[in-house]
Amino acid sequence: MEAVSNLGYAQKENSFQFNQLCIGYLGRILPVLSETFVVREINALRQLGADVRPFSIYKPNPAEVHPEFNDILKEVDILVRPANPIFWFSHMYCALRSPRRFFQAIWRNTLGAKETFKRRLRSLVHFGAAPYASLRFRHAGLTHVHAHFASTPGSIAMMAAELAGISFSFTAHAYDIFVDDLLLGKKLKSARFVITISEFNKDYLRQHYQEASESQIEIVHCGVDYESFVPRQLPRKETPAIFAMGRLVETKGFHTLIEACSRLHENGVKIQCLIAGDGPESERLQKLITDLRLEKHVYLLGKLLQPDVIEYYRSANIFAMPSCVRNNDRDGIPVVLMEAMAMEIPCIATRVSGIPELVRHEETGLLVDPDDPAALAEALSRLLRDTELAGRLAKAGRELVIREFDIEKNASELMALFSGTRKT
């Protein structure tokens, strides 16, 4: 805590001092390769002097090695431990220690919640982890717990914080707002503050949840260390490369990218398209590649570690993110877009959710409508033809990332929220 104390910071309006803060960071699985931004956030807060303790609902996979994970894998405290007798004993302990608080928490968050019977049962399952989590939070000396994603992590953080007698907050991203919204109204009302990653998300919460009008909702972008993603030399090769990356799920829109590549190929435009990631859409996408006879032009690379990702960024002429909306599910602002823009790769994306707040049409990139392979093919062709436009967009993109999506700047905003000093 010495680094924190050296900040010499006190907040008069609150009962706590900044140097007494101990913040828990809770994720569904922490660390996990698809959510490196959470680890980056923890590391950035620690560099500013914050005492941050990592917690994971489920056990992470040690095989998912990543250079940014550092010692987080060794530090993380796992909260779902059904084989541990203390996990179940914690219910009795919390009930005996503070019966009113315990049974009120059960009623408000599960049995008495204004949800369907099925959703109340799911909330009850979440409560099953809350007593043990509250004990781990108290053992760690937490004064506040912050959950990444409003869904399961947000539920357990809210319930466990209530049992432990500490405050909680959460960062809402995308699926946890648009699809998995269990108890979201209650979380908005109960949280000390709420963070979301875009203006679009904030407006959505205000429009769809009455509780949001009474909540402190702040926008803090996910960020990148732009010094780790430096501009690359322009690739000079006969066949230009289009790079895309993300989980292979339908909302990423990679099917549209493959169809756009087919149109380019039919028009005689030489391209190589490389799609990194894994997921349930893998077989469907490979079949589409085969059906369109693009096996020599479009490749699914599978899951990549960061050093390999950097190499693909460096060789890319264009980065594409053709996100779409399915059953109200959609992207937030993909971090991979920030990384690509930081490396001065011209980007093409879709008008979905908060993406236009990063990829600003004709300013920091090109935007097309989702599920429109013809428009995407035209945008790709345009950037391949007009190298001057591509270069201008690429430089402006990096400037925007440095200005608004820098992890250190955003960590400072988080620090001010945790300490109660951010002016709203």
C-alpha positions as CSV (number, residue, x, y, z in Angstrom):
1,M,0.0,0.0,0.0
2,E,3.1,2.3,0.2
3,A,2.7,3.4,-3.4
4,V,-0.9,4.4,-2.7
5,S,0.0,6.2,0.5
6,N,2.6,8.3,-1.4
7,L,-0.2,9.8,-3.4
8,G,-1.3,11.6,-0.2
9,Y,-4.8,11.8,-1.5
10,A,-7.9,12.3,0.7
11,Q,-11.5,12.8,-0.2
12,K,-13.3,15.1,2.2
13,E,-16.8,14.2,1.1
14,N,-16.4,10.5,1.8
15,S,-15.8,8.6,5.0
16,F,-12.8,6.8,3.5
17,Q,-9.4,8.1,2.4
18,F,-8.0,7.1,-0.9
19,N,-5.0,5.4,0.7
20,Q,-7.4,3.1,2.5
21,L,-9.0,1.8,-0.8
22,C,-8.6,-1.9,-1.6
23,I,-10.4,-2.7,-4.8
24,G,-11.5,-6.2,-6.0
25,Y,-11.7,-6.9,-9.7
26,L,-14.2,-9.6,-10.5
27,G,-14.6,-11.4,-13.8
28,R,-16.4,-14.5,-15.0
29,I,-13.0,-16.0,-15.9
30,L,-10.0,-14.0,-15.1
31,P,-7.6,-13.9,-16.9
32,V,-8.9,-15.1,-20.2
33,L,-7.4,-14.6,-23.6
34,S,-10.5,-13.0,-25.2
35,E,-10.6,-10.3,-22.4
36,T,-7.1,-9.0,-22.2
37,F,-8.5,-5.5,-21.6
38,V,-9.4,-6.5,-18.0
39,V,-5.8,-7.5,-17.2
40,R,-4.6,-4.3,-18.9
41,E,-6.9,-2.3,-16.7
42,I,-5.7,-3.9,-13.5
43,N,-2.1,-3.4,-14.4
44,A,-2.7,0.3,-15.4
45,L,-4.5,0.9,-12.1
46,R,-1.6,-0.7,-10.2
47,Q,0.9,1.5,-12.0
48,L,-1.0,4.5,-10.7
49,G,-0.7,3.1,-7.1
50,A,-4.0,1.3,-6.7
51,D,-4.3,-1.8,-4.5
52,V,-6.3,-4.1,-6.8
53,R,-7.0,-7.8,-6.1
54,P,-8.2,-10.1,-8.9
55,F,-11.1,-12.5,-8.4
56,S,-12.5,-15.0,-10.9
57,I,-15.9,-16.8,-10.6
58,Y,-14.6,-19.8,-12.4
59,K,-11.1,-21.3,-12.7
60,P,-9.1,-19.9,-15.6
61,N,-7.3,-22.1,-18.1
62,P,-3.5,-22.1,-17.4
63,A,-2.9,-23.1,-21.0
64,E,-4.1,-19.7,-22.2
65,V,-0.7,-18.1,-21.7
66,H,-0.4,-14.4,-22.6
67,P,2.5,-12.0,-21.9
68,E,0.1,-9.4,-20.4
69,F,-1.2,-11.8,-17.8
70,N,2.0,-11.5,-15.7
71,D,1.3,-12.9,-12.3
72,I,-2.5,-12.4,-12.4
73,L,-2.9,-16.2,-13.0
74,K,-1.0,-16.9,-9.7
75,E,-2.8,-14.2,-7.7
76,V,-6.4,-14.7,-8.8
77,D,-8.9,-15.9,-6.1
78,I,-11.4,-18.5,-7.5
79,L,-14.9,-18.0,-6.0
80,V,-16.8,-21.1,-7.2
81,R,-15.3,-24.0,-5.2
82,P,-18.0,-26.6,-4.7
83,A,-15.5,-29.3,-3.6
84,N,-14.4,-27.0,-0.7
85,P,-16.6,-27.5,2.4
86,I,-16.0,-23.9,3.3
87,F,-17.8,-22.9,0.1
88,W,-21.0,-24.4,1.6
89,F,-20.3,-23.6,5.3
90,S,-20.1,-19.9,4.3
91,H,-23.9,-19.8,3.9
92,M,-24.4,-20.9,7.5
93,Y,-21.7,-18.5,8.7
94,C,-23.3,-15.5,6.9
95,A,-26.8,-16.4,8.1
96,L,-25.7,-16.7,11.7
97,R,-23.4,-13.7,11.6
98,S,-26.1,-11.3,10.2
99,P,-29.4,-13.2,9.6
100,R,-31.3,-10.1,8.6
101,R,-28.8,-9.1,6.0
102,F,-28.5,-12.6,4.7
103,F,-32.2,-13.4,4.3
104,Q,-33.0,-9.9,2.9
105,A,-30.3,-10.5,0.3
106,I,-31.9,-13.8,-0.7
107,W,-35.3,-12.2,-0.9
108,R,-34.4,-9.1,-2.8
109,N,-32.1,-10.7,-5.3
110,T,-33.8,-14.0,-5.9
111,L,-37.2,-15.1,-4.5
112,G,-38.7,-11.6,-4.4
113,A,-37.1,-10.2,-7.5
114,K,-39.4,-8.9,-10.3
115,E,-38.3,-11.5,-12.8
116,T,-39.7,-14.7,-14.3
117,F,-39.6,-17.9,-12.3
118,K,-36.8,-19.2,-14.5
119,R,-34.7,-16.1,-14.1
120,R,-35.3,-16.1,-10.4
121,L,-33.9,-19.6,-10.3
122,R,-30.8,-18.5,-12.2
123,S,-30.4,-15.6,-9.8
124,L,-30.6,-18.1,-6.9
125,V,-27.7,-20.0,-8.5
126,H,-25.7,-16.8,-8.6
127,F,-26.5,-16.3,-4.9
128,G,-25.0,-19.7,-4.2
129,A,-21.6,-18.2,-4.8
130,A,-22.2,-14.9,-2.9
131,P,-21.6,-16.0,0.8
132,Y,-18.2,-17.5,0.0
133,A,-17.3,-14.6,-2.2
134,S,-18.2,-12.2,0.6
135,L,-15.8,-14.0,2.9
136,R,-13.0,-13.9,0.4
137,F,-13.7,-10.2,-0.1
138,R,-13.5,-9.5,3.7
139,H,-10.4,-11.7,4.0
140,A,-8.7,-9.6,1.3
141,G,-9.7,-6.4,3.1
142,L,-11.7,-5.0,0.1
143,T,-13.4,-1.7,0.5
144,H,-15.0,-2.0,-2.9
145,V,-15.6,-4.6,-5.6
146,H,-15.8,-3.9,-9.3
147,A,-17.2,-6.4,-11.8
148,H,-16.4,-6.5,-15.5
149,F,-19.7,-7.3,-17.3
150,A,-23.1,-6.7,-15.7
151,S,-24.3,-10.3,-16.2
152,T,-23.0,-13.1,-13.9
153,P,-20.0,-11.1,-12.5
154,G,-22.3,-8.1,-11.8
155,S,-24.9,-10.3,-10.0
156,I,-22.3,-12.0,-7.7
157,A,-20.5,-8.8,-7.0
158,M,-23.8,-7.1,-6.0
159,M,-24.9,-9.9,-3.7
160,A,-21.5,-10.6,-2.2
161,A,-20.9,-6.9,-1.6
162,E,-24.3,-6.6,0.2
163,L,-23.3,-9.5,2.5
164,A,-19.8,-8.1,3.1
165,G,-21.1,-4.6,3.8
166,I,-19.0,-3.0,1.0
167,S,-19.8,-1.0,-2.1
168,F,-19.8,-2.4,-5.7
169,S,-19.8,-1.2,-9.2
170,F,-19.6,-2.7,-12.7
171,T,-18.6,-2.1,-16.2
172,A,-21.3,-2.9,-18.8
173,H,-20.1,-3.9,-22.2
174,A,-22.5,-5.3,-24.8
175,Y,-24.1,-8.8,-24.4
176,D,-24.6,-8.0,-20.7
177,I,-26.8,-5.0,-21.6
178,F,-28.5,-6.1,-24.8
179,V,-29.2,-9.8,-24.0
180,D,-28.3,-11.1,-20.6
181,D,-30.0,-8.4,-18.5
182,L,-30.9,-10.4,-15.4
183,L,-31.5,-8.0,-12.5
184,L,-29.9,-5.2,-14.5
185,G,-32.4,-2.6,-13.2
186,K,-31.6,-3.6,-9.6
187,K,-27.8,-3.5,-10.3
188,L,-28.2,0.0,-11.8
189,K,-30.0,1.2,-8.7
190,S,-27.7,-0.6,-6.2
191,A,-24.3,0.2,-7.6
192,R,-22.3,3.0,-6.2
193,F,-21.6,3.9,-9.9
194,V,-21.9,2.2,-13.3
195,I,-19.3,2.4,-16.0
196,T,-20.1,1.7,-19.7
197,I,-17.8,1.8,-22.7
198,S,-19.8,4.1,-25.1
199,E,-22.3,6.9,-25.4
200,F,-24.5,4.4,-27.3
201,N,-24.6,2.1,-24.2
202,K,-25.3,4.9,-21.9
203,D,-28.2,6.2,-24.0
204,Y,-29.5,2.6,-24.3
205,L,-29.6,2.2,-20.5
206,R,-31.3,5.5,-20.0
207,Q,-34.0,4.6,-22.6
208,H,-34.7,1.1,-21.4
209,Y,-34.3,1.2,-17.6
210,Q,-36.1,3.6,-15.3
211,E,-33.5,3.0,-12.6
212,A,-30.8,4.4,-14.9
213,S,-32.2,7.9,-14.4
214,E,-31.2,7.7,-10.7
215,S,-27.8,6.1,-11.4
216,Q,-24.4,7.6,-11.8
217,I,-23.4,6.2,-15.2
218,E,-20.0,7.1,-16.5
219,I,-18.3,6.5,-19.8
220,V,-14.8,5.0,-19.6
221,H,-13.5,3.5,-22.8
222,C,-11.6,0.3,-22.8
223,G,-8.1,1.3,-23.7
224,V,-4.9,0.1,-25.2
225,D,-1.2,0.9,-24.5
226,Y,-0.7,2.7,-27.8
227,E,3.1,2.5,-27.2
228,S,2.9,-1.2,-27.5
229,F,1.0,-0.9,-30.9
230,V,3.3,1.3,-32.9
231,P,2.7,2.3,-36.5
232,R,4.1,-0.3,-38.9
233,Q,5.8,0.1,-42.2
234,L,3.3,-0.1,-45.1
235,P,3.3,-3.7,-46.5
236,R,4.7,-3.9,-49.9
237,K,3.5,-7.1,-51.6
238,E,1.8,-8.1,-54.7
239,T,-1.4,-9.4,-53.0
240,P,-2.7,-7.1,-50.3
241,A,-3.9,-8.6,-47.0
242,I,-7.2,-8.0,-45.2
243,F,-7.0,-8.9,-41.5
244,A,-9.9,-9.6,-39.2
245,M,-10.0,-10.9,-35.7
246,G,-12.5,-11.9,-33.0
247,R,-14.6,-14.8,-31.6
248,L,-16.1,-16.8,-34.4
249,V,-19.7,-15.9,-33.6
250,E,-22.4,-14.7,-35.9
251,T,-22.5,-11.1,-34.5
252,K,-18.9,-10.6,-35.6
253,G,-20.2,-10.7,-39.2
254,F,-17.3,-12.7,-40.7
255,H,-19.7,-14.3,-43.0
256,T,-20.3,-10.9,-44.6
257,L,-16.5,-10.4,-45.0
258,I,-16.2,-13.7,-46.7
259,E,-19.0,-12.9,-49.1
260,A,-17.4,-9.5,-49.8
261,C,-14.1,-11.2,-50.6
262,S,-16.0,-13.4,-53.1
263,R,-17.3,-10.3,-54.8
264,L,-13.7,-8.8,-54.9
265,H,-12.4,-12.1,-56.4
266,E,-15.1,-12.2,-59.0
267,N,-14.2,-8.6,-60.0
268,G,-10.5,-9.5,-60.4
269,V,-9.3,-7.8,-57.2
270,K,-6.3,-9.7,-55.7
271,I,-6.7,-10.1,-52.0
272,Q,-5.7,-12.4,-49.2
273,C,-8.1,-12.4,-46.2
274,L,-7.0,-13.7,-42.8
275,I,-9.5,-14.2,-40.0
276,A,-8.1,-15.0,-36.5
277,G,-10.1,-16.4,-33.7
278,D,-12.1,-19.5,-32.7
279,G,-15.7,-20.2,-31.8
280,P,-18.9,-21.9,-32.7
281,E,-19.2,-20.4,-36.2
282,S,-15.9,-22.0,-37.3
283,E,-17.4,-24.9,-39.3
284,R,-20.0,-22.7,-40.9
285,L,-17.5,-20.1,-42.0
286,Q,-15.1,-22.8,-43.4
287,K,-18.0,-24.3,-45.4
288,L,-18.8,-20.8,-46.8
289,I,-15.2,-20.4,-47.8
290,T,-15.3,-23.8,-49.6
291,D,-18.7,-23.2,-51.2
292,L,-17.5,-19.9,-52.6
293,R,-14.2,-21.5,-53.8
294,L,-12.1,-19.1,-51.8
295,E,-9.8,-21.7,-50.2
296,K,-6.7,-20.0,-51.7
297,H,-7.9,-16.5,-50.8
298,V,-9.5,-16.6,-47.4
299,Y,-8.0,-18.4,-44.3
300,L,-9.3,-19.1,-40.8
301,L,-6.2,-18.8,-38.6
302,G,-7.7,-20.1,-35.3
303,K,-6.7,-18.6,-31.9
304,L,-3.6,-16.5,-31.9
305,L,-1.4,-15.3,-29.0
306,Q,-0.4,-11.6,-28.9
307,P,3.1,-11.9,-30.5
308,D,1.5,-13.6,-33.5
309,V,-1.3,-11.1,-33.6
310,I,1.2,-8.2,-33.8
311,E,2.9,-9.9,-36.8
312,Y,-0.4,-10.1,-38.7
313,Y,-1.2,-6.5,-37.9
314,R,2.1,-5.5,-39.4
315,S,1.4,-7.3,-42.6
316,A,-2.2,-6.1,-43.0
317,N,-3.2,-3.5,-45.6
318,I,-6.7,-3.2,-44.1
319,F,-8.3,-4.3,-40.9
320,A,-12.0,-5.2,-41.1
321,M,-14.7,-5.6,-38.4
322,P,-18.0,-6.3,-40.1
323,S,-20.1,-6.6,-36.9
324,C,-23.9,-7.2,-37.1
325,V,-26.9,-7.5,-34.8
326,R,-28.6,-10.8,-34.0
327,N,-31.5,-11.1,-31.4
328,N,-30.4,-7.7,-30.0
329,D,-26.9,-9.1,-29.4
330,R,-24.1,-6.9,-30.8
331,D,-20.6,-5.7,-30.2
332,G,-19.6,-2.9,-27.9
333,I,-16.4,-1.2,-29.2
334,P,-14.0,-4.0,-30.1
335,V,-10.6,-3.6,-28.6
336,V,-9.0,-5.1,-31.7
337,L,-10.2,-2.1,-33.7
338,M,-8.3,0.2,-31.2
339,E,-5.1,-2.0,-31.6
340,A,-5.3,-1.9,-35.4
341,M,-5.9,1.8,-35.5
342,A,-3.0,2.4,-33.0
343,M,-0.8,0.6,-35.6
344,E,-2.1,3.0,-38.3
345,I,-3.9,0.3,-40.2
346,P,-6.8,1.7,-42.2
347,C,-10.0,0.2,-40.8
348,I,-13.5,-0.6,-42.1
349,A,-16.3,-1.4,-39.7
350,T,-20.1,-1.3,-39.5
351,R,-22.6,1.1,-38.0
352,V,-23.3,-1.0,-34.9
353,S,-23.6,0.0,-31.3
354,G,-20.7,2.3,-30.2
355,I,-18.3,1.4,-33.1
356,P,-19.0,4.8,-34.9
357,E,-17.6,6.5,-31.8
358,L,-14.2,5.0,-32.7
359,V,-14.4,4.5,-36.5
360,R,-15.7,7.8,-37.6
361,H,-16.8,7.6,-41.3
362,E,-14.4,9.3,-43.7
363,E,-12.4,10.7,-40.6
364,T,-10.8,7.7,-38.8
365,G,-12.0,4.9,-41.1
366,L,-14.9,3.8,-43.3
367,L,-18.3,2.6,-42.1
368,V,-20.8,0.4,-43.9
369,D,-24.2,-1.0,-42.9
370,P,-24.1,-4.5,-41.3
371,D,-25.0,-7.6,-43.4
372,D,-24.2,-5.7,-46.7
373,P,-21.4,-7.6,-48.5
374,A,-21.7,-5.4,-51.6
375,A,-21.1,-2.2,-49.5
376,L,-18.2,-3.9,-47.6
377,A,-16.6,-5.1,-50.9
378,E,-16.8,-1.5,-52.3
379,A,-15.3,0.0,-49.2
380,L,-12.4,-2.6,-49.3
381,S,-11.9,-1.9,-53.0
382,R,-11.9,1.8,-52.3
383,L,-9.1,1.7,-49.7
384,L,-7.0,-0.7,-51.8
385,R,-7.3,1.8,-54.8
386,D,-6.9,5.0,-52.9
387,T,-3.7,4.7,-50.9
388,E,-3.8,8.4,-50.0
389,L,-7.2,8.1,-48.4
390,A,-6.1,4.9,-46.6
391,G,-3.0,6.7,-45.2
392,R,-5.0,9.7,-44.0
393,L,-7.6,7.6,-42.2
394,A,-4.9,5.5,-40.6
395,K,-3.0,8.5,-39.2
396,A,-6.2,10.0,-37.9
397,G,-7.2,6.7,-36.4
398,R,-4.0,6.5,-34.3
399,E,-4.4,10.1,-33.2
400,L,-8.0,9.3,-31.9
401,V,-6.8,6.2,-30.0
402,I,-4.0,8.2,-28.3
403,R,-6.5,11.0,-27.5
404,E,-9.5,9.0,-26.2
405,F,-8.6,5.3,-25.9
406,D,-5.3,5.4,-24.0
407,I,-5.3,2.9,-21.2
408,E,-3.3,5.2,-18.8
409,K,-5.7,8.1,-19.3
410,N,-8.7,5.8,-18.8
411,A,-7.2,4.2,-15.7
412,S,-6.9,7.7,-14.2
413,E,-10.6,8.2,-14.8
414,L,-11.3,4.9,-13.1
415,M,-9.1,5.9,-10.2
416,A,-11.1,9.1,-9.7
417,L,-14.3,7.1,-9.7
418,F,-13.1,4.6,-7.2
419,S,-11.8,7.4,-4.9
420,G,-15.0,9.4,-5.3
421,T,-13.2,12.4,-6.8
422,R,-14.4,12.3,-10.5
423,K,-16.4,15.4,-11.4
424,T,-19.6,14.4,-13.2
